[in-house]
Amino acid sequence: MPSAFRVKGKTVSLQDCERMSDQELYGLLKENMPAVAETVRSVNDSNRETVIDFLKFLSEGAG
């Protein structure tokens, strides 16, 4: 599993994501995929790992 991924030209480490608050993680999602963020509405314990995995997926598709 990669330890970091790129989102909009910035490298984001998995450690960074783990340390982010739910609001910061939601902001990262909103910045990169606003329509998905509207659907998700918030990041919480039940969807946090899924959001991180989705951001990783986005970075892999862009490369």
Backbone as XML, in Angstrom:
<?xml version="1.0"?>
<chain id="A" units="angstrom">
  <residue number="1" name="MET">
    <atom name="N" x="0.860" y="-1.187" z="0.000"/>
    <atom name="CA" x="0.000" y="0.000" z="0.000"/>
    <atom name="C" x="0.901" y="1.243" z="0.000"/>
  </residue>
  <residue number="2" name="PRO">
    <atom name="N" x="0.638" y="2.204" z="-0.872"/>
    <atom name="CA" x="1.457" y="3.415" z="-0.896"/>
    <atom name="C" x="1.312" y="4.199" z="0.394"/>
  </residue>
  <residue number="3" name="SER">
    <atom name="N" x="2.394" y="4.880" z="0.780"/>
    <atom name="CA" x="2.358" y="5.663" z="2.013"/>
    <atom name="C" x="1.918" y="7.099" z="1.758"/>
  </residue>
  <residue number="4" name="ALA">
    <atom name="N" x="1.826" y="7.482" z="0.471"/>
    <atom name="CA" x="1.414" y="8.841" z="0.124"/>
    <atom name="C" x="0.732" y="8.815" z="-1.238"/>
  </residue>
  <residue number="5" name="PHE">
    <atom name="N" x="-0.018" y="9.856" z="-1.501"/>
    <atom name="CA" x="-0.678" y="9.982" z="-2.787"/>
    <atom name="C" x="-0.756" y="11.450" z="-3.151"/>
  </residue>
  <residue number="6" name="ARG">
    <atom name="N" x="-0.989" y="11.712" z="-4.439"/>
    <atom name="CA" x="-1.040" y="13.094" z="-4.916"/>
    <atom name="C" x="-2.484" y="13.488" z="-5.164"/>
  </residue>
  <residue number="7" name="VAL">
    <atom name="N" x="-2.819" y="14.672" z="-4.691"/>
    <atom name="CA" x="-4.148" y="15.230" z="-4.894"/>
    <atom name="C" x="-3.959" y="16.666" z="-5.351"/>
  </residue>
  <residue number="8" name="LYS">
    <atom name="N" x="-4.436" y="16.957" z="-6.574"/>
    <atom name="CA" x="-4.306" y="18.305" z="-7.158"/>
    <atom name="C" x="-2.863" y="18.815" z="-7.074"/>
  </residue>
  <residue number="9" name="GLY">
    <atom name="N" x="-1.913" y="17.953" z="-7.409"/>
    <atom name="CA" x="-0.513" y="18.353" z="-7.445"/>
    <atom name="C" x="0.187" y="18.403" z="-6.106"/>
  </residue>
  <residue number="10" name="LYS">
    <atom name="N" x="-0.523" y="18.112" z="-5.016"/>
    <atom name="CA" x="0.085" y="18.105" z="-3.685"/>
    <atom name="C" x="0.236" y="16.667" z="-3.218"/>
  </residue>
  <residue number="11" name="THR">
    <atom name="N" x="1.354" y="16.387" z="-2.561"/>
    <atom name="CA" x="1.540" y="15.059" z="-1.991"/>
    <atom name="C" x="0.939" y="15.058" z="-0.591"/>
  </residue>
  <residue number="12" name="VAL">
    <atom name="N" x="0.067" y="14.084" z="-0.361"/>
    <atom name="CA" x="-0.601" y="13.932" z="0.921"/>
    <atom name="C" x="-0.245" y="12.548" z="1.439"/>
  </residue>
  <residue number="13" name="SER">
    <atom name="N" x="0.363" y="12.484" z="2.610"/>
    <atom name="CA" x="0.714" y="11.181" z="3.155"/>
    <atom name="C" x="-0.480" y="10.582" z="3.880"/>
  </residue>
  <residue number="14" name="LEU">
    <atom name="N" x="-0.480" y="9.260" z="3.962"/>
    <atom name="CA" x="-1.541" y="8.592" z="4.708"/>
    <atom name="C" x="-1.490" y="9.009" z="6.172"/>
  </residue>
  <residue number="15" name="GLN">
    <atom name="N" x="-0.290" y="9.254" z="6.686"/>
    <atom name="CA" x="-0.157" y="9.746" z="8.061"/>
    <atom name="C" x="-0.832" y="11.098" z="8.200"/>
  </residue>
  <residue number="16" name="ASP">
    <atom name="N" x="-0.673" y="11.966" z="7.196"/>
    <atom name="CA" x="-1.336" y="13.272" z="7.234"/>
    <atom name="C" x="-2.844" y="13.092" z="7.325"/>
  </residue>
  <residue number="17" name="CYS">
    <atom name="N" x="-3.379" y="12.190" z="6.519"/>
    <atom name="CA" x="-4.824" y="11.950" z="6.529"/>
    <atom name="C" x="-5.275" y="11.403" z="7.874"/>
  </residue>
  <residue number="18" name="GLU">
    <atom name="N" x="-4.484" y="10.517" z="8.440"/>
    <atom name="CA" x="-4.840" y="9.940" z="9.732"/>
    <atom name="C" x="-4.872" y="11.011" z="10.815"/>
  </residue>
  <residue number="19" name="ARG">
    <atom name="N" x="-4.002" y="11.999" z="10.686"/>
    <atom name="CA" x="-3.926" y="13.075" z="11.683"/>
    <atom name="C" x="-4.952" y="14.174" z="11.469"/>
  </residue>
  <residue number="20" name="MET">
    <atom name="N" x="-5.478" y="14.270" z="10.252"/>
    <atom name="CA" x="-6.452" y="15.327" z="9.956"/>
    <atom name="C" x="-7.717" y="15.113" z="10.771"/>
  </residue>
  <residue number="21" name="SER">
    <atom name="N" x="-8.322" y="16.219" z="11.122"/>
    <atom name="CA" x="-9.639" y="16.120" z="11.750"/>
    <atom name="C" x="-10.641" y="15.712" z="10.679"/>
  </residue>
  <residue number="22" name="ASP">
    <atom name="N" x="-11.808" y="15.302" z="11.111"/>
    <atom name="CA" x="-12.852" y="14.951" z="10.150"/>
    <atom name="C" x="-13.175" y="16.139" z="9.252"/>
  </residue>
  <residue number="23" name="GLN">
    <atom name="N" x="-13.184" y="17.335" z="9.815"/>
    <atom name="CA" x="-13.491" y="18.544" z="9.042"/>
    <atom name="C" x="-12.401" y="18.829" z="8.011"/>
  </residue>
  <residue number="24" name="GLU">
    <atom name="N" x="-11.137" y="18.625" z="8.380"/>
    <atom name="CA" x="-10.045" y="18.848" z="7.430"/>
    <atom name="C" x="-10.102" y="17.833" z="6.290"/>
  </residue>
  <residue number="25" name="LEU">
    <atom name="N" x="-10.403" y="16.603" z="6.632"/>
    <atom name="CA" x="-10.511" y="15.570" z="5.611"/>
    <atom name="C" x="-11.677" y="15.864" z="4.669"/>
  </residue>
  <residue number="26" name="TYR">
    <atom name="N" x="-12.776" y="16.321" z="5.212"/>
    <atom name="CA" x="-13.914" y="16.715" z="4.390"/>
    <atom name="C" x="-13.520" y="17.878" z="3.470"/>
  </residue>
  <residue number="27" name="GLY">
    <atom name="N" x="-12.757" y="18.833" z="3.989"/>
    <atom name="CA" x="-12.295" y="19.956" z="3.176"/>
    <atom name="C" x="-11.437" y="19.499" z="2.009"/>
  </residue>
  <residue number="28" name="LEU">
    <atom name="N" x="-10.584" y="18.508" z="2.243"/>
    <atom name="CA" x="-9.762" y="17.954" z="1.171"/>
    <atom name="C" x="-10.637" y="17.296" z="0.114"/>
  </residue>
  <residue number="29" name="LEU">
    <atom name="N" x="-11.634" y="16.564" z="0.556"/>
    <atom name="CA" x="-12.574" y="15.945" z="-0.378"/>
    <atom name="C" x="-13.340" y="17.009" z="-1.151"/>
  </residue>
  <residue number="30" name="LYS">
    <atom name="N" x="-13.817" y="18.026" z="-0.456"/>
    <atom name="CA" x="-14.599" y="19.095" z="-1.093"/>
    <atom name="C" x="-13.767" y="19.854" z="-2.121"/>
  </residue>
  <residue number="31" name="GLU">
    <atom name="N" x="-12.508" y="20.060" z="-1.815"/>
    <atom name="CA" x="-11.609" y="20.775" z="-2.728"/>
    <atom name="C" x="-11.400" y="19.988" z="-4.021"/>
  </residue>
  <residue number="32" name="ASN">
    <atom name="N" x="-11.338" y="18.656" z="-3.901"/>
    <atom name="CA" x="-11.017" y="17.812" z="-5.047"/>
    <atom name="C" x="-12.232" y="17.254" z="-5.763"/>
  </residue>
  <residue number="33" name="MET">
    <atom name="N" x="-13.301" y="17.018" z="-5.051"/>
    <atom name="CA" x="-14.516" y="16.435" z="-5.630"/>
    <atom name="C" x="-15.745" y="17.036" z="-4.951"/>
  </residue>
  <residue number="34" name="PRO">
    <atom name="N" x="-16.094" y="18.272" z="-5.286"/>
    <atom name="CA" x="-17.197" y="18.947" z="-4.600"/>
    <atom name="C" x="-18.529" y="18.202" z="-4.682"/>
  </residue>
  <residue number="35" name="ALA">
    <atom name="N" x="-18.831" y="17.576" z="-5.798"/>
    <atom name="CA" x="-20.109" y="16.859" z="-5.921"/>
    <atom name="C" x="-20.148" y="15.650" z="-4.984"/>
  </residue>
  <residue number="36" name="VAL">
    <atom name="N" x="-19.029" y="14.970" z="-4.855"/>
    <atom name="CA" x="-18.959" y="13.827" z="-3.934"/>
    <atom name="C" x="-19.084" y="14.322" z="-2.498"/>
  </residue>
  <residue number="37" name="ALA">
    <atom name="N" x="-18.431" y="15.437" z="-2.189"/>
    <atom name="CA" x="-18.523" y="16.001" z="-0.841"/>
    <atom name="C" x="-19.967" y="16.351" z="-0.489"/>
  </residue>
  <residue number="38" name="GLU">
    <atom name="N" x="-20.704" y="16.863" z="-1.460"/>
    <atom name="CA" x="-22.120" y="17.173" z="-1.212"/>
    <atom name="C" x="-22.905" y="15.912" z="-0.880"/>
  </residue>
  <residue number="39" name="THR">
    <atom name="N" x="-22.565" y="14.820" z="-1.533"/>
    <atom name="CA" x="-23.246" y="13.552" z="-1.271"/>
    <atom name="C" x="-22.860" y="13.001" z="0.098"/>
  </residue>
  <residue number="40" name="VAL">
    <atom name="N" x="-21.587" y="13.070" z="0.410"/>
    <atom name="CA" x="-21.087" y="12.540" z="1.684"/>
    <atom name="C" x="-21.580" y="13.375" z="2.864"/>
  </residue>
  <residue number="41" name="ARG">
    <atom name="N" x="-21.583" y="14.684" z="2.691"/>
    <atom name="CA" x="-22.040" y="15.676" z="3.670"/>
    <atom name="C" x="-21.128" y="15.867" z="4.873"/>
  </residue>
  <residue number="42" name="SER">
    <atom name="N" x="-20.499" y="14.819" z="5.369"/>
    <atom name="CA" x="-19.548" y="14.966" z="6.471"/>
    <atom name="C" x="-18.694" y="13.715" z="6.564"/>
  </residue>
  <residue number="43" name="VAL">
    <atom name="N" x="-17.539" y="13.871" z="7.172"/>
    <atom name="CA" x="-16.671" y="12.730" z="7.447"/>
    <atom name="C" x="-16.842" y="12.405" z="8.921"/>
  </residue>
  <residue number="44" name="ASN">
    <atom name="N" x="-16.999" y="11.118" z="9.203"/>
    <atom name="CA" x="-17.143" y="10.683" z="10.589"/>
    <atom name="C" x="-16.530" y="9.297" z="10.728"/>
  </residue>
  <residue number="45" name="ASP">
    <atom name="N" x="-16.653" y="8.723" z="11.902"/>
    <atom name="CA" x="-16.035" y="7.423" z="12.156"/>
    <atom name="C" x="-16.505" y="6.337" z="11.190"/>
  </residue>
  <residue number="46" name="SER">
    <atom name="N" x="-17.740" y="6.420" z="10.749"/>
    <atom name="CA" x="-18.273" y="5.356" z="9.902"/>
    <atom name="C" x="-17.817" y="5.442" z="8.447"/>
  </residue>
  <residue number="47" name="ASN">
    <atom name="N" x="-17.333" y="6.601" z="7.985"/>
    <atom name="CA" x="-16.929" y="6.711" z="6.574"/>
    <atom name="C" x="-15.513" y="7.248" z="6.374"/>
  </residue>
  <residue number="48" name="ARG">
    <atom name="N" x="-14.804" y="7.501" z="7.434"/>
    <atom name="CA" x="-13.474" y="8.109" z="7.370"/>
    <atom name="C" x="-12.513" y="7.308" z="6.477"/>
  </residue>
  <residue number="49" name="GLU">
    <atom name="N" x="-12.391" y="6.009" z="6.717"/>
    <atom name="CA" x="-11.468" y="5.186" z="5.927"/>
    <atom name="C" x="-11.893" y="5.121" z="4.464"/>
  </residue>
  <residue number="50" name="THR">
    <atom name="N" x="-13.176" y="5.119" z="4.211"/>
    <atom name="CA" x="-13.681" y="5.097" z="2.835"/>
    <atom name="C" x="-13.303" y="6.379" z="2.107"/>
  </residue>
  <residue number="51" name="VAL">
    <atom name="N" x="-13.407" y="7.515" z="2.791"/>
    <atom name="CA" x="-13.030" y="8.798" z="2.177"/>
    <atom name="C" x="-11.541" y="8.799" z="1.850"/>
  </residue>
  <residue number="52" name="ILE">
    <atom name="N" x="-10.708" y="8.322" z="2.766"/>
    <atom name="CA" x="-9.263" y="8.252" z="2.508"/>
    <atom name="C" x="-8.986" y="7.333" z="1.319"/>
  </residue>
  <residue number="53" name="ASP">
    <atom name="N" x="-9.645" y="6.186" z="1.290"/>
    <atom name="CA" x="-9.461" y="5.261" z="0.160"/>
    <atom name="C" x="-9.914" y="5.895" z="-1.151"/>
  </residue>
  <residue number="54" name="PHE">
    <atom name="N" x="-10.995" y="6.655" z="-1.116"/>
    <atom name="CA" x="-11.487" y="7.321" z="-2.319"/>
    <atom name="C" x="-10.479" y="8.353" z="-2.813"/>
  </residue>
  <residue number="55" name="LEU">
    <atom name="N" x="-9.899" y="9.125" z="-1.911"/>
    <atom name="CA" x="-8.889" y="10.107" z="-2.309"/>
    <atom name="C" x="-7.667" y="9.403" z="-2.914"/>
  </residue>
  <residue number="56" name="LYS">
    <atom name="N" x="-7.281" y="8.267" z="-2.367"/>
    <atom name="CA" x="-6.180" y="7.489" z="-2.944"/>
    <atom name="C" x="-6.547" y="7.016" z="-4.354"/>
  </residue>
  <residue number="57" name="PHE">
    <atom name="N" x="-7.783" y="6.549" z="-4.506"/>
    <atom name="CA" x="-8.253" y="6.106" z="-5.823"/>
    <atom name="C" x="-8.176" y="7.242" z="-6.838"/>
  </residue>
  <residue number="58" name="LEU">
    <atom name="N" x="-8.598" y="8.421" z="-6.440"/>
    <atom name="CA" x="-8.541" y="9.582" z="-7.339"/>
    <atom name="C" x="-7.104" y="9.838" z="-7.796"/>
  </residue>
  <residue number="59" name="SER">
    <atom name="N" x="-6.177" y="9.758" z="-6.864"/>
    <atom name="CA" x="-4.785" y="10.058" z="-7.208"/>
    <atom name="C" x="-4.227" y="9.017" z="-8.149"/>
  </residue>
  <residue number="60" name="GLU">
    <atom name="N" x="-4.619" y="7.741" z="-7.989"/>
    <atom name="CA" x="-4.148" y="6.692" z="-8.862"/>
    <atom name="C" x="-4.710" y="6.850" z="-10.269"/>
  </residue>
  <residue number="61" name="GLY">
    <atom name="N" x="-5.964" y="7.285" z="-10.377"/>
    <atom name="CA" x="-6.591" y="7.494" z="-11.674"/>
    <atom name="C" x="-5.992" y="8.659" z="-12.428"/>
  </residue>
  <residue number="62" name="ALA">
    <atom name="N" x="-5.482" y="9.648" z="-11.681"/>
    <atom name="CA" x="-4.908" y="10.834" z="-12.316"/>
    <atom name="C" x="-3.524" y="10.558" z="-12.874"/>
  </residue>
  <residue number="63" name="GLY">
    <atom name="N" x="-2.849" y="9.530" z="-12.348"/>
    <atom name="CA" x="-1.475" y="9.267" z="-12.764"/>
    <atom name="C" x="-1.447" y="8.342" z="-13.892"/>
  </residue>
</chain>
